[in-house]
Amino acid sequence: MNTRNALMVGMGILLMGGGLAVALLRPVMPLKAGPMAPADEFAQDRAPPKANIPPFDANRALKYLEEICAIGTRVSGSKGMEAQQKLLEKHFIAQGAKVTWQNFEGRQKSSRATTPMANLIASWHPDRAVRVIICAHYDTRPRADQETDRRKRQEPFLSANDGGSGAALMMEMARHLKELPCELGIDLVLFDGEEWVLESEDEYFHGSKHFASEYKKKKGAGKVRYRSAVLLDMIAGKTPAFPVEQNSWWQAAPLVEDIYGIAIELGATCFQPQKFSTTPVLDDHVPLGQAGIPAIDIIDFDYPHWHKVSDTPENCGPEGMNQVARVLLVWLQRAR
């Protein structure tokens, strides 16, 4: 069965209250198999080169997550976001990165005012034109819109997993990138404005849309060319699970196969290569794909504290970050 062809079905878009949007399959098609072959068959198809995995410290990554959350909420344009930006810039520079900022003004349909936003780009081997991206958003949603208690829906929240986990993983991963053998340039990108939604008609993904727009302007002008991108979203839950996100499969199936193949090889059981996400997810990887960058989303969309005041460090753990980082560190060494 050609799974990729079987998945090319119509989509209708349904916004789900913020930060992420999911698309309903129409018509619904039965999926008798996941997007990849069973692990034993996959192992027969390729003999991957060995790669050394640096000693990623997931417990230290969790400490970084706690340090980020100690700032408080990090809504776009806020003092908390400014404090986080200073923390991250200082850290990445200390780990040998060249840090650049993409500054822009966020605009919403519900307000005439604009909000200053900035994407952070931490680069290793900045002289290399061909590059890969590991990315996440680092802003927090203004309100806990998924709370079952209506009285809490207007409250701000820490977004420990949904916003903090990607940045925390990058802080620990950065400790290894200067010495990591990789033929391509590496950019860690943190998008602003993914969660900056005030009313139901407002738009999402301001940072990734701006990044994609700037990339398209420079594409073909002898500048940077991105080979691929991996988006991280909610990777530090207590019981993380990363099925294959459907939009990722449609727009970058070979990259899905590379990442999930490495997960099989390493025994990274949080990755679920024979299972699709229950719905396609609109996230920051979609604007990147639309700009011509093959991009996938590693996401635990069943995280029970999503957009709730309970999304705190106490409800996060190190194992998801550990497995994701180990897979990515191998992937970077094999990237060509």
C-alpha positions as CSV (number, residue, x, y, z in Angstrom):
1,M,0.0,0.0,0.0
2,N,1.3,3.4,-0.9
3,T,0.6,5.2,2.4
4,R,1.7,8.6,1.1
5,N,-0.8,8.5,-1.8
6,A,-3.6,7.1,0.5
7,L,-3.2,10.1,2.8
8,M,-3.7,12.8,0.1
9,V,-7.2,13.6,1.0
10,G,-9.2,16.9,1.3
11,M,-8.9,19.0,4.3
12,G,-11.1,21.5,6.1
13,I,-9.7,23.8,8.8
14,L,-11.0,24.0,12.3
15,L,-9.4,26.4,14.8
16,M,-9.0,24.9,18.2
17,G,-8.8,27.8,20.6
18,G,-5.2,28.9,20.1
19,G,-1.7,28.3,19.1
20,L,-2.4,25.3,17.1
21,A,-5.1,24.5,14.5
22,V,-6.1,21.1,13.4
23,A,-7.6,20.1,10.1
24,L,-10.5,17.6,9.8
25,L,-10.0,14.9,7.2
26,R,-12.8,15.0,4.6
27,P,-13.5,12.3,3.6
28,V,-12.1,10.2,6.4
29,M,-10.0,7.3,5.1
30,P,-9.1,4.2,7.1
31,L,-5.4,4.0,7.8
32,K,-4.6,0.3,8.0
33,A,-0.9,1.0,8.5
34,G,1.2,3.8,9.9
35,P,3.4,5.9,7.7
36,M,6.4,3.7,8.1
37,A,7.3,0.0,7.8
38,P,7.7,-2.1,11.0
39,A,10.9,-1.6,12.8
40,D,12.4,-5.0,11.7
41,E,11.6,-4.3,8.0
42,F,13.0,-0.8,8.3
43,A,16.2,-2.1,9.8
44,Q,16.7,-4.4,6.8
45,D,16.3,-1.5,4.4
46,R,19.2,0.6,5.6
47,A,22.5,0.2,7.5
48,P,22.9,3.7,9.0
49,P,26.3,5.0,9.8
50,K,27.2,5.0,13.4
51,A,27.1,8.4,15.2
52,N,28.4,9.4,18.6
53,I,25.7,10.8,20.8
54,P,27.0,13.6,23.1
55,P,25.9,13.2,26.7
56,F,22.8,15.3,26.6
57,D,21.7,16.0,30.2
58,A,17.9,16.0,30.2
59,N,17.8,16.8,33.9
60,R,19.8,20.0,33.3
61,A,17.4,20.7,30.4
62,L,14.6,20.4,32.9
63,K,16.4,22.9,35.2
64,Y,16.6,25.3,32.2
65,L,12.8,24.9,31.8
66,E,12.4,25.8,35.4
67,E,14.7,28.8,35.0
68,I,12.6,30.0,32.1
69,C,9.3,29.6,34.0
70,A,10.8,31.5,37.0
71,I,10.6,34.6,34.8
72,G,6.8,34.2,34.8
73,T,4.7,34.5,31.7
74,R,6.4,35.4,28.4
75,V,3.7,36.9,26.3
76,S,4.9,38.7,23.1
77,G,5.9,42.2,23.8
78,S,5.9,41.8,27.5
79,K,8.6,42.4,30.2
80,G,8.7,38.7,30.7
81,M,9.5,38.1,27.1
82,E,12.2,40.7,27.2
83,A,13.8,39.0,30.2
84,Q,13.7,35.6,28.5
85,Q,15.3,37.0,25.4
86,K,18.2,38.4,27.4
87,L,18.6,35.0,29.2
88,L,18.6,33.1,26.0
89,E,20.9,35.4,24.1
90,K,23.5,35.3,26.9
91,H,23.4,31.6,27.1
92,F,23.7,30.9,23.3
93,I,26.6,33.3,22.9
94,A,28.4,31.6,25.8
95,Q,28.0,28.3,23.9
96,G,29.7,29.7,20.8
97,A,26.7,30.7,18.7
98,K,26.2,33.8,16.6
99,V,22.9,35.3,17.7
100,T,20.8,37.4,15.4
101,W,17.4,38.9,15.8
102,Q,14.5,39.2,13.3
103,N,12.5,42.2,14.7
104,F,9.1,42.9,13.4
105,E,5.7,44.3,14.4
106,G,2.9,41.9,15.2
107,R,-0.6,43.0,14.0
108,Q,-4.0,41.5,14.8
109,K,-7.4,41.9,13.3
110,S,-8.9,42.6,16.8
111,S,-6.6,45.6,17.6
112,R,-5.2,48.7,15.8
113,A,-2.1,48.6,18.0
114,T,1.0,46.7,17.0
115,T,3.2,44.6,19.3
116,P,7.0,44.4,19.0
117,M,8.2,40.8,18.3
118,A,11.5,39.2,17.6
119,N,12.6,35.8,16.4
120,L,15.9,34.6,17.9
121,I,18.3,32.8,15.6
122,A,21.4,31.1,17.2
123,S,23.8,29.9,14.5
124,W,26.7,27.5,14.5
125,H,29.0,27.6,11.4
126,P,27.3,30.8,10.2
127,D,29.6,30.9,7.1
128,R,28.0,27.7,5.6
129,A,25.3,28.5,3.1
130,V,23.5,25.2,3.3
131,R,21.9,24.8,6.7
132,V,19.3,23.0,8.8
133,I,16.9,24.4,11.4
134,I,15.7,23.1,14.8
135,C,12.9,25.4,15.9
136,A,10.2,26.1,18.5
137,H,8.1,29.0,19.7
138,Y,9.0,30.7,22.9
139,D,6.1,33.0,23.6
140,T,3.2,32.2,26.0
141,R,-0.5,32.5,25.3
142,P,-2.1,35.5,27.0
143,R,-5.0,33.4,28.5
144,A,-5.6,29.8,29.6
145,D,-8.4,29.4,27.1
146,Q,-8.7,25.6,27.5
147,E,-9.5,25.6,31.2
148,T,-12.7,23.7,32.0
149,D,-13.3,26.3,34.8
150,R,-14.6,29.4,33.0
151,R,-13.3,31.6,35.9
152,K,-9.7,30.6,35.0
153,R,-9.9,31.1,31.2
154,Q,-8.8,34.8,31.5
155,E,-5.8,33.9,33.6
156,P,-2.2,34.0,32.3
157,F,-0.2,30.8,32.7
158,L,3.5,29.6,32.6
159,S,3.4,27.5,29.4
160,A,6.1,25.2,30.8
161,N,5.7,22.6,28.2
162,D,3.9,24.6,25.5
163,G,6.6,27.3,25.0
164,G,9.2,26.5,27.6
165,S,10.3,23.0,26.6
166,G,11.6,23.7,23.1
167,A,13.8,26.6,24.4
168,A,15.0,24.5,27.3
169,L,16.0,21.6,25.1
170,M,17.9,24.1,22.8
171,M,19.8,25.5,25.8
172,E,21.1,22.1,26.7
173,M,21.7,21.0,23.1
174,A,23.7,24.2,22.5
175,R,26.4,23.0,24.9
176,H,27.3,20.3,22.3
177,L,26.9,22.0,18.9
178,K,30.3,23.7,18.7
179,E,32.1,20.4,18.7
180,L,29.4,18.3,17.0
181,P,30.6,16.9,13.6
182,C,28.1,18.2,11.1
183,E,28.6,19.1,7.4
184,L,25.9,21.8,7.4
185,G,25.3,25.0,9.2
186,I,23.0,24.7,12.2
187,D,20.4,27.3,13.2
188,L,18.4,27.1,16.4
189,V,15.4,29.3,15.8
190,L,12.9,30.5,18.4
191,F,9.7,32.0,17.0
192,D,7.8,34.8,18.6
193,G,4.1,35.3,18.3
194,E,2.9,31.8,17.8
195,E,0.5,32.1,20.8
196,W,-0.3,35.9,20.5
197,V,-4.1,35.6,20.0
198,L,-6.5,38.0,21.7
199,E,-9.8,37.2,20.0
200,S,-11.2,34.3,18.0
201,E,-10.7,36.0,14.7
202,D,-7.0,36.7,15.3
203,E,-4.1,34.9,13.4
204,Y,-1.4,32.7,14.7
205,F,2.2,31.9,13.8
206,H,3.4,35.5,13.4
207,G,7.1,34.6,14.0
208,S,7.3,31.7,11.6
209,K,5.3,33.6,8.9
210,H,7.8,36.4,9.2
211,F,10.8,34.1,9.1
212,A,9.3,32.3,6.0
213,S,8.6,35.6,4.3
214,E,12.2,36.8,4.8
215,Y,13.6,33.6,3.6
216,K,11.5,33.7,0.4
217,K,12.8,37.2,-0.3
218,K,16.4,36.1,-0.1
219,K,16.0,32.7,-1.8
220,G,17.9,32.4,-5.0
221,A,20.0,35.4,-4.2
222,G,23.1,33.4,-3.2
223,K,22.2,33.6,0.4
224,V,21.3,30.9,2.9
225,R,19.5,27.7,1.7
226,Y,17.8,25.6,4.3
227,R,17.9,21.8,3.6
228,S,15.2,21.0,6.3
229,A,13.6,22.0,9.6
230,V,12.4,20.2,12.7
231,L,9.9,21.9,14.9
232,L,9.6,21.0,18.6
233,D,6.3,21.6,20.4
234,M,5.2,20.2,23.8
235,I,8.0,17.7,24.2
236,A,8.4,17.6,28.0
237,G,5.2,16.1,29.3
238,K,5.2,13.4,31.9
239,T,4.1,10.8,29.4
240,P,5.1,12.1,26.0
241,A,4.1,10.5,22.8
242,F,5.1,11.7,19.3
243,P,3.0,10.0,16.6
244,V,3.7,11.1,13.0
245,E,2.0,14.5,12.5
246,Q,0.0,14.3,9.3
247,N,0.9,17.6,7.8
248,S,4.5,16.7,8.3
249,W,4.1,13.5,6.4
250,W,2.3,15.3,3.5
251,Q,4.9,18.1,3.1
252,A,8.1,16.3,4.1
253,A,7.8,12.5,4.2
254,P,11.5,11.8,3.6
255,L,12.4,13.9,6.6
256,V,9.8,12.1,8.7
257,E,11.4,8.8,7.6
258,D,14.9,10.1,8.6
259,I,13.9,11.3,12.0
260,Y,11.6,8.4,13.0
261,G,14.0,5.9,11.5
262,I,16.7,7.2,13.9
263,A,14.2,7.0,16.7
264,I,13.7,3.3,15.9
265,E,17.4,2.8,15.7
266,L,18.0,4.4,19.2
267,G,15.0,2.7,20.8
268,A,13.4,6.1,21.4
269,T,9.9,4.8,22.3
270,C,8.2,8.2,22.7
271,F,8.3,8.3,18.9
272,Q,5.4,6.4,17.4
273,P,6.4,5.8,13.7
274,Q,3.5,3.5,13.0
275,K,0.8,5.9,14.2
276,F,-0.5,9.1,12.8
277,S,-1.6,12.1,14.9
278,T,-5.4,12.0,15.2
279,T,-5.7,15.1,13.0
280,P,-3.3,17.2,10.9
281,V,-1.9,20.0,13.0
282,L,-1.3,23.6,11.8
283,D,1.8,24.8,13.5
284,D,5.0,26.8,12.8
285,H,6.2,24.1,10.4
286,V,3.5,24.9,7.9
287,P,4.7,28.4,6.9
288,L,8.2,27.0,6.6
289,G,7.0,24.3,4.2
290,Q,5.1,26.9,2.2
291,A,8.4,28.7,1.8
292,G,10.1,25.7,0.3
293,I,11.7,24.3,3.5
294,P,10.9,20.6,4.2
295,A,9.7,20.9,7.7
296,I,8.1,18.5,10.3
297,D,6.6,18.9,13.7
298,I,7.5,16.7,16.7
299,I,4.5,17.3,19.0
300,D,2.7,15.7,21.9
301,F,-0.8,17.0,21.0
302,D,-2.4,14.9,23.8
303,Y,-0.6,16.8,26.5
304,P,-3.4,17.1,29.2
305,H,-2.4,20.6,30.5
306,W,-2.4,22.3,27.1
307,H,-3.4,26.0,27.5
308,K,-4.3,25.5,31.2
309,V,-2.9,27.1,34.3
310,S,-1.6,23.6,35.2
311,D,1.0,23.8,32.4
312,T,3.8,24.2,35.0
313,P,7.2,22.6,35.6
314,E,5.7,20.2,38.1
315,N,3.8,18.6,35.2
316,C,6.9,18.2,33.0
317,G,9.6,15.6,32.9
318,P,13.0,15.0,31.3
319,E,12.4,11.9,29.2
320,G,10.7,13.4,26.2
321,M,13.5,16.0,25.9
322,N,16.1,13.3,26.3
323,Q,14.7,11.2,23.5
324,V,14.1,14.1,21.1
325,A,17.6,15.5,21.7
326,R,19.3,12.2,21.2
327,V,17.5,11.7,17.9
328,L,18.3,15.2,16.7
329,L,22.0,15.0,17.6
330,V,22.3,11.8,15.5
331,W,20.3,13.4,12.7
332,L,22.6,16.5,12.6
333,Q,25.7,14.3,12.3
334,R,24.1,12.6,9.2
335,A,22.7,15.7,7.6
336,R,24.0,16.3,4.1
